């Protein structure tokens, strides 16, 4: 018997068993829809996190004072161990010089940071302020410039502000070249950054010298709150971070137990977050896959019933020359069609749910970040294939039993 004829007979069985077939299909639909929705939301969450980390600069390494052994710090390519923590502003110009000597390092920016009272017209707000090395900062900044210019090494009493500082902190937007008061000292706005969804939006940038003379939290004029390092090759960021850590340990005369700083590689952070979100998505998908087992039981039950209903027809087909393989092909194709239809509807429903649920539930990634979903074509193909395979596996035993019926017994069946 031709495969085309077997397919037609299988389709005929599906069409003439509408209610039972659709009840079976619903089981497949629910399972596939749940898997597609959960995996696409998980993929979207991971993409959002990676995008935000990418906005921080995949080629940027951060050195910060203090080392928490409870949460782990970067050392020799892994994340710490032990207990206890060290704190304090202990980064110096010597550390910057040591970092600059590491191969693969392009720029090093020593940063002084804190909060300051900023006044404009009759309003005052507490805003984050960062003092930076203009040359290094200009080459490391990942946020684009909306208007004006960036800081220059010769600048004094001028600032560059983030988009939120410019547009939302005060009732009146801050225009370019307007003078505002930072901790009682006048500063002129020479640049406004575009919105990036990062902390740059809520920050005022000035030179290190201005920050040290302005911020009341800066008591030691020789210390830095953090050091940012831009590397030549982002793919080598972890290796360079290891080299920086090794050199700082020697220059600062510390060991893994007495370390008083932390080196953070964005690549390592991305890998850890990707692992966490991937595991969580896999866990939820496994729960959703349980509903597919219910659908598979439904397919098997439907196929057993179909075999009983079609016993006489099977006898007739065998009497006119149909082989066991032909009968088995008919019922396997029938169960595959059930899986295909269920999978197709499940994919459509799951795609719709993945788009609607984040909006209904208001799911967000970070402040101001709306969660988007990702529907890779491979996910849709895999989901459809899975539903067809489940249908065929569930229908295999009934199909086999149908193929083994003896023509005489089948024709006598009432």
Long-range contacts (C-beta under 8 A, 24 or more apart in sequence): 1-322, 1-323, 1-326, 1-329, 3-329, 6-326, 6-329, 6-330, 6-333, 7-333, 9-330, 10-330, 10-331, 10-332, 10-333, 10-334, 10-336, 10-337, 11-333, 11-334, 11-337, 13-306, 13-310, 13-330, 13-331, 13-334, 14-334, 14-337, 14-338, 14-341, 17-302, 17-306, 17-309, 20-302, 20-305, 21-302, 21-338, 23-298, 23-302, 24-295, 24-298, 24-299, 24-301, 24-302, 24-338, 24-342, 25-338, 25-341, 25-342, 25-345, 26-295, 26-298, 26-342, 27-291, 27-292, 27-294, 27-295, 27-296, 27-297, 27-298, 27-299, 27-342, 28-292, 28-295, 28-298, 28-299, 28-338, 28-339, 28-341, 28-342, 28-343, 28-346, 28-387, 28-390, 28-391, 29-295, 29-342, 29-345, 29-346, 29-349, 30-291, 30-294, 30-295, 30-346, 31-288, 31-289, 31-290, 31-291, 31-292, 31-293, 31-294, 31-295, 31-346, 31-387, 32-292, 32-342, 32-343, 32-345, 32-346, 32-347, 32-349, 32-350, 32-383, 32-384, 32-386, 32-387, 33-345, 33-346, 33-347, 33-349, 33-350, 33-353, 34-288, 34-291, 34-350, 35-285, 35-288, 35-289, 35-292, 35-346, 35-350, 35-383, 35-386, 36-346, 36-347, 36-349, 36-350, 36-351, 36-353, 36-354, 36-375, 36-379, 36-380, 36-383, 37-350, 37-351, 37-353, 37-354, 37-357, 38-281, 38-284, 38-285, 38-288, 39-281, 39-285, 39-379, 40-350, 40-351, 40-354, 40-373, 40-374, 40-375, 40-379, 41-281, 41-354, 41-357, 41-358, 41-363, 41-371, 41-373, 42-277, 42-278, 42-280, 42-281, 42-284, 42-285, 43-281, 43-373, 43-374, 43-375, 43-376, 43-379, 44-354, 44-358, 44-371, 44-372, 44-373, 44-374, 45-277, 45-281, 45-365, 45-371, 46-273, 46-274, 46-277, 46-278, 46-281, 47-372, 47-374, 48-365, 48-366, 48-369, 48-371, 48-372, 49-270, 49-273, 49-274, 49-277, 49-365, 50-270, 50-273, 50-274, 52-197, 52-198, 52-365, 52-366, 52-369, 53-266, 53-269, 53-270, 53-273, 55-142, 55-143, 55-196, 55-197, 55-198, 56-142, 56-198, 56-266, 57-140, 57-142, 57-230, 57-266, 58-234, 58-237, 58-266, 58-267, 58-270, 59-230, 59-231, 59-232, 59-233, 59-234, 59-237, 59-266, 60-140, 60-142, 60-228, 60-229, 60-230, 60-231, 60-266, 61-228, 61-229, 61-230, 61-231, 61-237, 61-240, 61-241, 61-244, 61-263, 61-264, 61-265, 61-266, 62-226, 62-227, 62-228, 62-229, 62-263, 62-264, 63-91, 63-95, 63-99, 63-226, 63-227, 63-228, 63-229, 63-244, 63-248, 63-261, 63-262, 63-263, 63-264, 64-91, 64-225, 64-226, 64-227, 64-261, 64-262, 64-264, 65-89, 65-90, 65-91, 65-225, 65-226, 65-260, 65-261, 65-262, 66-90, 66-260, 66-261, 66-262, 67-259, 67-260, 67-261, 67-262, 68-262, 73-259, 73-261, 73-262, 73-263, 74-241, 74-245, 74-262, 74-263, 74-264, 74-265, 74-268, 75-245, 75-249, 75-256, 75-259, 75-263, 76-242, 76-245, 76-246, 76-256, 77-238, 77-242, 79-268, 79-272, 80-256, 81-256, 82-256, 82-257, 86-258, 86-259, 86-260, 88-260, 89-220, 89-223, 89-224, 89-225, 90-223, 90-260, 90-261, 91-223, 91-224, 91-225, 91-226, 91-227, 91-261, 92-222, 92-223, 92-224, 93-222, 93-224, 94-251, 95-224, 95-227, 95-248, 95-251, 95-252, 95-261, 96-224, 96-227, 98-247, 98-248, 98-251, 99-227, 99-229, 99-244, 99-247, 99-248, 101-247, 102-240, 102-243, 102-244, 102-247, 103-240, 103-243, 104-231, 104-232, 104-233, 104-236, 104-239, 104-240, 104-243, 105-229, 105-230, 105-231, 105-232, 105-240, 105-244, 106-139, 106-230, 106-231, 106-232, 107-135, 107-136, 107-139, 107-140, 107-229, 107-230, 108-133, 108-136, 108-227, 108-228, 108-229, 108-230, 109-133, 109-136, 109-137, 109-140, 109-227, 109-228, 109-229, 109-230, 110-208, 110-224, 110-227, 111-208, 111-224, 111-225, 111-226, 111-227, 111-228, 112-208, 112-211, 112-212, 112-215, 112-218, 112-224, 112-225, 113-211, 113-215, 113-225, 113-226, 114-211, 114-215, 114-216, 114-217, 114-218, 114-225, 115-217, 116-182, 116-183, 116-204, 116-214, 116-215, 116-216, 117-182, 117-183, 117-184, 118-165, 118-169, 118-180, 118-181, 118-182, 118-183, 118-204, 119-180, 119-181, 120-170, 120-172, 120-174, 120-178, 120-180, 120-181, 121-170, 121-172, 123-170, 123-171, 125-169, 125-170, 127-165, 127-169, 127-202, 127-203, 127-204, 128-199, 128-202, 128-203, 128-204, 129-182, 129-203, 129-204, 129-205, 129-206, 129-211, 129-214, 129-215, 130-203, 130-204, 130-205, 130-206, 130-211, 131-205, 131-206, 131-207, 131-208, 131-209, 131-210, 131-211, 131-212, 131-215, 132-205, 132-206, 132-207, 132-208, 133-207, 133-208, 134-207, 136-228, 136-230, 137-205, 139-230, 140-228, 140-230, 141-193, 141-200, 142-196, 142-198, 142-200, 143-193, 143-194, 143-196, 143-198, 143-200, 143-201, 144-193, 144-194, 144-196, 145-191, 145-192, 145-193, 145-194, 146-192, 146-193, 146-194, 146-195, 147-176, 147-191, 147-192, 148-176, 148-177, 148-189, 148-190, 148-191, 148-192, 149-190, 149-191, 150-191, 151-190, 151-191, 151-205, 151-206, 151-207, 153-207, 155-190, 155-206, 155-207, 155-210, 156-207, 156-209, 156-210, 157-185, 157-186, 157-187, 157-188, 157-210, 158-187, 158-188, 158-189, 158-190, 158-206, 159-187, 159-188, 159-189, 159-190, 159-191, 159-204, 159-205, 159-206, 160-189, 160-190, 160-191, 160-192, 160-193, 160-204, 160-205, 160-206, 161-189, 161-191, 161-192, 161-193, 161-203, 161-204, 161-205, 162-192, 162-193, 162-200, 162-201, 162-202, 162-203, 162-204, 163-192, 163-193, 163-194, 163-195, 163-196, 163-201, 164-195, 164-201, 164-202, 165-201, 165-202, 165-203, 165-204, 166-192, 182-206, 182-214, 183-214, 183-215, 183-216, 185-213, 185-214, 197-366, 197-368, 197-369, 234-267, 235-267, 237-265, 237-266, 237-267, 238-265, 238-267, 238-268, 241-265, 241-268, 292-386, 292-387, 292-390, 295-342, 295-390, 296-390, 296-391, 296-393, 296-394, 297-394, 298-394, 299-335, 299-338, 299-339, 299-390, 299-391, 299-394, 299-395, 300-394, 300-395, 300-397, 300-398, 302-338, 303-331, 303-334, 303-335, 303-394, 303-395, 303-398, 303-399, 304-398, 304-401, 306-331, 306-334, 306-398, 307-331, 307-398, 307-399, 307-401, 307-402, 310-402, 311-405, 311-410, 311-413, 312-410, 312-411, 312-413, 314-402, 314-405, 314-410, 315-405, 315-407, 315-408, 315-409, 315-410, 315-411, 315-412, 315-413, 316-410, 316-411, 318-405, 318-406, 318-407, 318-410, 319-407, 319-411, 324-403, 324-404, 325-403, 327-399, 327-402, 327-403, 327-405, 328-399, 328-400, 328-402, 328-403, 330-399, 330-402, 331-395, 331-398, 331-399, 331-402, 331-403, 332-392, 332-395, 332-396, 332-399, 334-395, 335-391, 335-392, 335-394, 335-395, 335-396, 335-398, 335-399, 336-388, 336-391, 336-392, 336-395, 337-391, 338-391, 338-395, 339-387, 339-388, 339-389, 339-390, 339-391, 339-392, 340-384, 340-387, 340-388, 340-391, 342-387, 342-391, 343-383, 343-384, 343-386, 343-387, 343-388, 344-384, 346-383, 346-387, 347-380, 347-383, 347-384, 350-383, 351-375, 351-380
